[in-house]
């Protein structure tokens, strides 16, 4: 009976926040439905399974930008969703709202194939006579104007693939780090023997990560385009984000997480160690700061103190995504007394039910008004910038943040679920009865609850 009580606690957390849990779970379902209907065309082939960044309904514009950064978070959502749903960690919020883990796994398989496609076709994008290779050099997206036919109410599509400047579609080191977030979560939460179409999903993600990370090392931490050659016989440095040496020390740790090994000059390792201190100038820029935290979270860049360091850095800009990510990947890291989970839940509670929409010129009482708030300093999160008005965003930040919060809050990152699961028939009956009662309570409260702001 003791195990059944503990199991009930995992699902309920406590009676005081059961209503909030139900509302936030409903938001997750709604965001996921919108993502699949509006922002991503799931499937195999050109332009498929890469989430768009935003939709402007007044202009009928669907935009892809930094596609592989979005793809990294999308991979993370699917991996964590599969894990939670197979462990029965979600609470259903009405008929038809349950997640089918088999469908999530198929969706994940398509997203991993999209990354392979962007890698294989990168060379031919810049030189039609080149030979495509799976070598870690990738383009950001391959969404052409013909993709318009796959979405409703779209007047036109634009992307890095269709840009007049082809070099805007080159990989950059920020794209690499965000992809590592998703690939790490796939490695961590998809069981080793899990297959789709004869392909082992976890191994596919590991192979992709190693190829991409090896590309950084081969280019000596200054990314180069392998088909756009200089007179000295070297590839030309990519137009944006080629200098990855700042994060080399942490990136080596990411490679270790994936079971590989790489080298970097000792000076780069010293610089990485200096990122333990908040006074490092890297933290003065929101883009550089978010990259540093991504690398640290995935690679456990500051060893067992990483969670503590990330939690401290997170408090400045409400970037609690990074400590939650780190704890999900490295559950034995040292704890911190500050209530990270409570602050994360408060952020989840305030996320708008209608989705993530630009708050510029809108009177709102929340800070979900930009494309991925975990890339932006707090001063930008609420209203964004003037040119972002009328944009509706894909909501990837809320969905992955919610899943990581749920995994951390319930302990689903460890084998504790199996240890706490009821074993005897009596315990199983008690657990089913408790879950049913809790489910009815949450559904009733959800119907009676006022809408979220």
C-alpha positions as CSV (number, residue, x, y, z in Angstrom):
1,X,0.0,0.0,0.0
2,X,3.0,2.3,0.7
3,X,4.0,2.2,-3.0
4,X,0.5,3.0,-4.1
5,X,0.5,6.1,-1.9
6,X,3.8,7.2,-3.3
7,X,2.6,6.6,-6.8
8,X,-0.5,8.7,-6.1
9,X,1.8,11.5,-4.8
10,X,3.8,11.4,-8.0
11,X,0.7,12.1,-10.1
12,X,-1.0,14.6,-7.7
13,X,2.0,16.4,-6.4
14,X,-0.4,17.9,-3.9
15,X,-4.1,18.8,-3.8
16,X,-3.3,22.5,-3.9
17,X,-1.9,22.5,-7.4
18,X,-4.0,19.8,-9.0
19,X,-6.1,22.4,-10.8
20,X,-3.0,24.1,-12.2
21,X,-1.6,20.8,-13.3
22,X,-4.7,20.0,-15.3
23,X,-4.8,23.4,-17.0
24,X,-1.1,23.3,-17.9
25,X,-1.5,19.8,-19.3
26,X,-4.4,21.0,-21.4
27,X,-2.2,23.8,-22.7
28,X,0.4,21.3,-23.7
29,X,-2.1,19.4,-25.8
30,X,-3.3,22.5,-27.4
31,X,0.2,23.8,-28.2
32,X,1.1,20.3,-29.7
33,X,-2.0,20.3,-31.9
34,X,-1.2,23.8,-33.2
35,X,2.4,22.8,-33.8
36,X,1.4,19.9,-36.0
37,X,-1.4,21.8,-37.8
38,X,0.4,25.2,-38.3
39,X,4.1,24.9,-38.0
40,X,5.4,21.6,-39.2
41,X,4.6,19.2,-42.1
42,X,5.4,15.8,-40.7
43,X,6.9,13.3,-43.1
44,X,9.8,12.2,-45.2
45,X,11.2,14.3,-48.0
46,X,12.3,17.9,-48.8
47,X,11.0,20.5,-46.3
48,X,9.4,17.9,-44.0
49,X,9.6,17.7,-40.2
50,X,11.3,21.0,-39.7
51,X,9.3,23.4,-37.5
52,X,8.6,27.0,-38.8
53,X,9.6,29.8,-36.5
54,X,6.5,32.0,-36.7
55,X,3.2,32.7,-38.6
56,X,1.9,36.2,-39.3
57,X,-1.8,35.9,-39.9
58,X,-2.3,39.5,-41.1
59,X,0.2,38.9,-43.9
60,X,-0.4,35.2,-44.3
61,X,3.4,34.6,-43.9
62,X,4.9,31.4,-42.6
63,X,8.6,31.9,-41.8
64,X,11.5,29.5,-41.2
65,X,14.5,30.9,-39.6
66,X,17.3,29.2,-37.7
67,X,15.6,25.9,-38.6
68,X,18.0,23.6,-37.0
69,X,17.7,25.4,-33.7
70,X,14.0,24.8,-33.8
71,X,14.6,21.2,-34.9
72,X,16.8,20.6,-31.9
73,X,14.0,21.7,-29.5
74,X,11.5,19.7,-31.5
75,X,13.6,16.5,-31.1
76,X,13.7,17.2,-27.4
77,X,10.0,17.6,-27.1
78,X,9.4,14.3,-28.9
79,X,12.0,12.4,-26.9
80,X,10.6,13.6,-23.6
81,X,7.0,13.2,-24.7
82,X,7.7,9.6,-25.6
83,X,9.3,8.9,-22.3
84,X,6.6,10.5,-20.2
85,X,3.8,8.9,-22.1
86,X,5.3,5.4,-21.9
87,X,5.7,5.9,-18.2
88,X,2.0,7.0,-17.9
89,X,3.3,10.3,-16.5
90,X,0.8,12.5,-18.3
91,X,-2.7,13.3,-17.1
92,X,-5.3,13.1,-19.8
93,X,-7.6,16.1,-20.0
94,X,-10.6,14.7,-21.9
95,X,-11.4,12.3,-24.6
96,X,-9.0,12.3,-27.5
97,X,-6.3,14.3,-25.6
98,X,-4.0,11.3,-24.7
99,X,-0.7,11.0,-26.4
100,X,0.0,7.7,-28.3
101,X,3.8,7.0,-27.7
102,X,4.0,5.0,-30.9
103,X,2.9,8.0,-32.9
104,X,5.3,10.2,-31.1
105,X,8.1,7.8,-31.9
106,X,7.2,7.8,-35.6
107,X,7.2,11.6,-35.5
108,X,10.6,11.5,-33.9
109,X,12.0,9.2,-36.5
110,X,10.9,11.7,-39.3
111,X,12.6,14.6,-37.4
112,X,15.9,12.6,-37.2
113,X,15.6,11.8,-40.9
114,X,15.2,15.5,-41.5
115,X,18.5,16.2,-39.8
116,X,20.2,13.5,-41.9
117,X,18.7,15.1,-45.0
118,X,20.0,18.6,-44.1
119,X,23.5,17.1,-43.6
120,X,23.5,14.9,-46.7
121,X,22.3,17.7,-49.1
122,X,24.4,20.5,-47.7
123,X,27.2,20.3,-50.2
124,X,24.8,20.1,-53.2
125,X,23.0,23.2,-51.9
126,X,26.1,25.3,-52.5
127,X,27.5,23.4,-55.5
128,X,25.1,21.3,-57.7
129,X,28.1,19.3,-58.9
130,X,29.3,18.4,-55.4
131,X,28.7,15.1,-53.8
132,X,26.5,15.0,-50.7
133,X,28.0,13.5,-47.6
134,X,27.0,12.7,-44.1
135,X,29.9,14.6,-42.6
136,X,28.4,16.9,-40.0
137,X,28.2,20.0,-42.3
138,X,24.5,20.9,-42.6
139,X,22.1,23.5,-43.9
140,X,19.5,25.1,-41.6
141,X,16.4,24.1,-43.6
142,X,15.3,22.9,-47.1
143,X,11.8,24.4,-47.1
144,X,11.0,25.7,-50.6
145,X,8.1,27.8,-51.8
146,X,6.3,24.6,-52.8
147,X,5.7,23.8,-49.1
148,X,2.9,26.4,-49.2
149,X,0.5,23.7,-50.5
150,X,0.9,21.7,-47.3
151,X,-0.4,24.4,-45.0
152,X,-3.8,26.2,-44.7
153,X,-4.3,30.0,-45.1
154,X,-0.7,30.7,-46.2
155,X,-0.1,33.5,-48.7
156,X,3.7,33.0,-48.9
157,X,6.6,31.1,-47.3
158,X,10.1,32.3,-46.7
159,X,13.1,30.5,-45.2
160,X,16.9,30.5,-45.1
161,X,16.6,28.0,-48.0
162,X,14.8,30.5,-50.2
163,X,16.9,33.5,-49.1
164,X,18.6,35.6,-51.8
165,X,21.8,35.1,-49.8
166,X,22.5,31.3,-49.8
167,X,25.2,31.7,-47.1
168,X,22.4,32.6,-44.6
169,X,21.6,28.9,-44.8
170,X,25.0,27.7,-43.6
171,X,25.4,25.9,-40.3
172,X,26.7,27.9,-37.4
173,X,27.8,27.0,-33.9
174,X,24.7,28.2,-32.2
175,X,22.7,25.8,-34.4
176,X,25.0,23.0,-33.3
177,X,24.4,23.6,-29.6
178,X,20.6,23.7,-29.9
179,X,20.7,20.5,-31.9
180,X,22.7,18.9,-29.1
181,X,19.9,19.6,-26.7
182,X,17.5,17.5,-28.7
183,X,19.9,14.7,-29.6
184,X,21.0,14.4,-25.9
185,X,17.4,14.0,-24.8
186,X,16.9,11.4,-27.5
187,X,20.0,9.5,-26.3
188,X,18.8,9.8,-22.7
189,X,15.1,9.0,-22.9
190,X,14.7,6.7,-25.9
191,X,15.6,3.1,-24.9
192,X,18.6,1.6,-26.7
193,X,16.7,-1.1,-28.6
194,X,13.9,1.1,-29.8
195,X,13.4,0.9,-33.5
196,X,11.4,2.5,-36.3
197,X,11.6,0.9,-39.7
198,X,14.6,-1.1,-38.6
199,X,16.6,1.9,-37.5
200,X,17.7,2.2,-33.8
201,X,16.5,5.6,-32.9
202,X,19.0,6.2,-30.0
203,X,22.0,5.1,-32.1
204,X,20.9,7.3,-35.0
205,X,20.9,10.4,-32.7
206,X,24.3,9.5,-31.2
207,X,25.8,9.1,-34.7
208,X,24.4,12.5,-35.8
209,X,25.8,14.2,-32.7
210,X,29.3,12.7,-33.2
211,X,29.4,13.8,-36.9
212,X,28.4,17.3,-36.1
213,X,30.8,17.7,-33.2
214,X,33.6,16.2,-35.1
215,X,33.1,18.9,-37.8
216,X,33.9,21.5,-35.1
217,X,37.1,19.8,-34.3
218,X,38.1,19.2,-37.9
219,X,37.7,22.9,-38.6
220,X,39.8,23.7,-35.5
221,X,36.8,25.4,-33.9
222,X,36.3,27.8,-36.7
223,X,33.5,26.4,-38.9
224,X,34.2,26.2,-42.7
225,X,32.1,25.5,-45.7
226,X,33.7,22.4,-47.4
227,X,32.6,23.3,-50.9
228,X,33.3,27.0,-51.0
229,X,37.1,27.0,-51.3
230,X,39.7,29.7,-50.8
231,X,42.9,30.1,-52.8
232,X,44.8,28.4,-50.0
233,X,42.8,25.2,-50.5
234,X,40.8,25.6,-47.3
235,X,37.0,26.0,-47.0
236,X,35.7,29.5,-46.5
237,X,34.6,30.3,-43.0
238,X,30.8,30.2,-42.7
239,X,29.2,33.6,-42.8
240,X,27.7,33.6,-39.4
241,X,28.8,32.0,-36.1
242,X,32.0,30.3,-37.2
243,X,34.0,30.9,-34.0
244,X,33.2,28.0,-31.7
245,X,36.4,27.9,-29.7
246,X,34.9,29.9,-26.8
247,X,32.8,26.8,-25.9
248,X,35.3,24.2,-26.9
249,X,36.0,23.0,-23.4
250,X,32.3,22.4,-22.7
251,X,31.7,20.9,-26.2
252,X,34.3,18.2,-25.5
253,X,32.2,17.2,-22.5
254,X,29.2,16.9,-24.8
255,X,31.1,14.6,-27.1
256,X,31.9,12.5,-24.0
257,X,28.2,12.3,-23.2
258,X,27.7,10.7,-26.6
259,X,30.5,8.2,-26.0
260,X,33.1,9.9,-28.2
261,X,36.3,11.8,-27.6
262,X,37.7,15.1,-29.0
263,X,40.6,17.5,-28.3
264,X,40.9,21.2,-28.0
265,X,43.8,23.5,-27.1
266,X,44.4,24.0,-23.3
267,X,43.8,27.7,-23.6
268,X,40.2,27.0,-24.8
269,X,39.7,24.8,-21.7
270,X,40.9,27.6,-19.5
271,X,38.5,30.0,-21.0
272,X,35.6,27.5,-20.6
273,X,36.5,27.1,-16.9
274,X,36.2,30.9,-16.5
275,X,32.5,30.7,-17.5
276,X,31.9,29.4,-14.0
277,X,32.1,33.1,-13.0
278,X,29.2,35.4,-13.8
279,X,31.5,38.3,-14.6
280,X,32.8,36.5,-17.8
281,X,32.0,38.9,-20.7
282,X,30.3,36.1,-22.6
283,X,27.3,36.6,-20.3
284,X,26.9,40.2,-21.4
285,X,25.2,39.1,-24.7
286,X,21.9,37.2,-24.6
287,X,22.9,35.0,-27.5
288,X,26.3,34.1,-26.2
289,X,24.9,33.6,-22.7
290,X,22.3,31.2,-23.8
291,X,24.8,29.2,-25.9
292,X,27.1,28.9,-22.8
293,X,24.3,27.6,-20.7
294,X,23.2,25.1,-23.4
295,X,26.7,23.7,-23.7
296,X,27.1,23.5,-19.9
297,X,23.7,21.8,-19.4
298,X,24.2,19.2,-22.1
299,X,27.8,18.4,-21.4
300,X,27.6,18.8,-17.6
301,X,30.3,21.5,-18.2
302,X,31.0,22.2,-14.5
303,X,30.8,18.6,-13.4
304,X,28.5,17.9,-10.4
305,X,28.2,21.6,-9.6
306,X,26.7,22.3,-13.0
307,X,23.1,22.3,-11.8
308,X,23.9,24.7,-9.1
309,X,25.8,27.0,-11.4
310,X,23.0,27.0,-14.0
311,X,20.3,27.6,-11.3
312,X,22.2,30.7,-10.2
313,X,22.6,32.0,-13.7
314,X,18.9,31.2,-14.5
315,X,17.6,33.5,-11.8
316,X,18.8,36.6,-13.6
317,X,16.6,36.1,-16.7
318,X,14.2,33.3,-15.6
319,X,16.1,30.8,-17.7
320,X,15.1,27.9,-15.6
321,X,15.1,25.7,-18.7
322,X,18.8,25.1,-18.4
323,X,19.0,23.7,-14.9
324,X,16.0,21.5,-15.5
325,X,17.6,20.2,-18.7
326,X,20.9,19.4,-16.8
327,X,19.1,17.7,-14.0
328,X,17.1,15.5,-16.4
329,X,20.3,14.4,-18.1
330,X,22.5,14.2,-14.9
331,X,20.2,13.4,-12.0
332,X,23.0,12.9,-9.5
333,X,24.2,16.5,-9.7
334,X,24.3,18.5,-6.5
335,X,21.0,20.1,-5.5
336,X,20.4,23.7,-4.7
337,X,18.1,25.2,-2.0
338,X,16.6,27.7,-4.3
339,X,13.1,26.6,-5.4
340,X,13.9,26.1,-9.1
341,X,10.9,23.8,-9.6
342,X,8.5,26.3,-8.0
343,X,9.7,29.2,-10.1
344,X,9.5,27.1,-13.2
345,X,6.0,26.1,-12.4
346,X,5.0,29.8,-12.0
347,X,6.4,30.5,-15.5
348,X,4.4,27.5,-16.8
349,X,1.3,28.7,-15.1
350,X,1.4,32.1,-16.7
351,X,2.0,30.9,-20.3
352,X,-1.0,32.1,-22.4
353,X,-3.7,29.5,-23.3
354,X,-4.0,31.0,-26.8
355,X,-0.3,30.2,-27.6
356,X,2.8,32.3,-27.8
357,X,2.0,35.6,-29.6
358,X,4.1,38.7,-29.9
359,X,3.2,41.0,-27.0
360,X,4.4,44.2,-28.8
361,X,1.7,46.8,-28.3
362,X,-0.4,44.3,-26.2
363,X,-1.3,44.8,-22.6
364,X,-0.5,41.4,-21.0
365,X,0.6,40.1,-17.6
366,X,3.1,37.4,-18.7
367,X,6.5,37.2,-20.3
368,X,5.8,34.7,-23.1
369,X,6.0,37.2,-26.0
370,X,8.9,36.2,-28.1
371,X,10.3,33.3,-30.1
372,X,11.9,31.1,-27.4
373,X,12.2,33.2,-24.3
374,X,15.2,31.2,-23.2
375,X,17.4,32.9,-25.8
376,X,16.3,36.4,-24.6
377,X,17.3,38.5,-21.7
378,X,14.3,39.4,-19.4
379,X,14.0,42.9,-20.8
380,X,13.0,41.4,-24.2
381,X,10.8,38.5,-23.1
382,X,7.7,40.4,-22.4
383,X,7.2,42.6,-25.5
384,X,10.0,41.7,-27.9
385,X,10.8,44.3,-30.6
386,X,8.7,46.5,-32.9
387,X,9.3,44.4,-36.1
388,X,7.9,41.3,-34.3
389,X,4.4,42.7,-34.0
390,X,1.5,40.3,-35.0
391,X,3.7,37.2,-35.0
392,X,2.5,33.9,-33.6
393,X,5.3,31.6,-32.5
394,X,5.6,27.8,-32.6
395,X,5.6,27.4,-28.8
396,X,8.5,25.0,-28.7
397,X,9.9,26.8,-25.6
398,X,6.8,26.1,-23.5
399,X,6.4,22.5,-24.6
400,X,10.0,21.4,-23.9
401,X,10.1,23.5,-20.7
402,X,6.9,21.8,-19.5
403,X,8.1,18.3,-20.2
404,X,11.4,18.9,-18.4
405,X,9.6,20.4,-15.5
406,X,7.3,17.4,-15.3
407,X,10.1,14.9,-15.6
408,X,12.0,16.7,-12.8
409,X,9.0,17.2,-10.6
410,X,7.9,13.5,-10.7
411,X,11.4,12.0,-10.7
412,X,10.8,10.4,-14.1
413,X,14.5,11.0,-15.0
414,X,15.5,8.1,-12.8
415,X,14.5,4.4,-12.3
416,X,12.5,5.5,-9.3
417,X,9.4,5.1,-11.3
418,X,9.9,1.3,-11.5
419,X,10.9,1.2,-7.9
420,X,7.8,3.1,-6.7
421,X,5.4,1.2,-9.1
422,X,2.9,-1.1,-7.3
423,X,3.8,-4.8,-7.4
424,X,1.0,-6.7,-5.7
425,X,-2.6,-7.0,-7.1
426,X,-3.8,-5.1,-4.0
427,X,-1.4,-2.2,-4.6
428,X,-2.3,-2.1,-8.3
429,X,-6.0,-1.9,-7.5
430,X,-5.4,0.9,-5.0
431,X,-3.2,2.8,-7.4
432,X,-5.8,2.5,-10.2
433,X,-8.6,3.7,-7.9
434,X,-6.4,6.6,-6.7
435,X,-5.6,7.7,-10.2
436,X,-9.2,7.5,-11.3
437,X,-10.3,9.7,-8.4
438,X,-7.5,12.2,-9.0
439,X,-8.4,12.3,-12.8
440,X,-12.0,13.1,-12.1
441,X,-11.0,15.8,-9.6
442,X,-8.7,17.5,-12.1
443,X,-11.2,17.3,-15.0
444,X,-13.9,18.8,-12.9
445,X,-11.7,21.6,-11.6
446,X,-10.4,22.2,-15.2
447,X,-14.0,22.7,-16.4
448,X,-14.8,25.1,-13.6
449,X,-11.6,27.0,-13.7
450,X,-11.4,30.5,-15.3
451,X,-9.3,30.8,-18.4
452,X,-5.6,31.6,-18.1
453,X,-4.5,35.2,-18.9
